[in-house]
Amino acid sequence: MDVWERVTYEWTDSVVRGVLTDGRIFEPGGTFEFRVEPHGDGSRIFNDYDRRSKTLLGRCLGAVFQLSGGAPIKRTFRQVYGTPR
């Protein structure tokens, strides 16, 4: 099964925002945003998602993200950037 999407990105010093332009499981126009804020001696990353499913798989993935509090995304960040200290 193919899962893909095309996204345009907007970057600032502390925010990355993506807008879905085309994809297999989510409707165009959906967004996601990552914000970085200072936290003690490091940083804290916040994420927001606003996506509309167009398939059953999209609804299932959306439910996983909602119920897990974004755990799959957080796990990916930890794999790439390491565990915060």
Residue pairs with C-beta under 8 A, 6 or more apart in sequence:
1 57
2 24
3 24
3 25
3 57
4 23
4 24
5 20
5 22
5 23
5 24
5 25
5 26
6 20
6 21
6 22
6 23
7 18
7 19
7 20
7 21
8 18
8 19
8 21
9 16
9 17
9 18
9 19
10 16
10 17
10 18
10 19
11 17
14 35
14 36
14 37
15 33
15 34
15 35
15 36
16 33
16 34
17 31
17 32
17 33
17 34
18 31
18 32
18 33
19 29
19 30
19 31
20 26
20 27
20 28
20 29
20 30
20 31
20 51
21 28
22 28
24 55
25 53
25 54
25 55
25 57
25 58
25 61
26 51
26 52
26 53
26 54
26 58
27 51
27 52
27 53
27 54
29 52
30 49
30 50
30 51
30 52
31 48
31 49
31 50
31 51
32 47
32 48
32 49
32 50
32 51
33 47
33 48
33 49
34 45
34 46
34 47
35 45
35 46
35 47
35 48
36 43
36 44
36 45
36 46
37 43
37 44
37 46
38 44
41 85
42 84
42 85
43 84
45 77
47 70
47 73
49 65
49 70
51 58
51 62
53 59
53 61
53 62
64 72
65 72
65 73
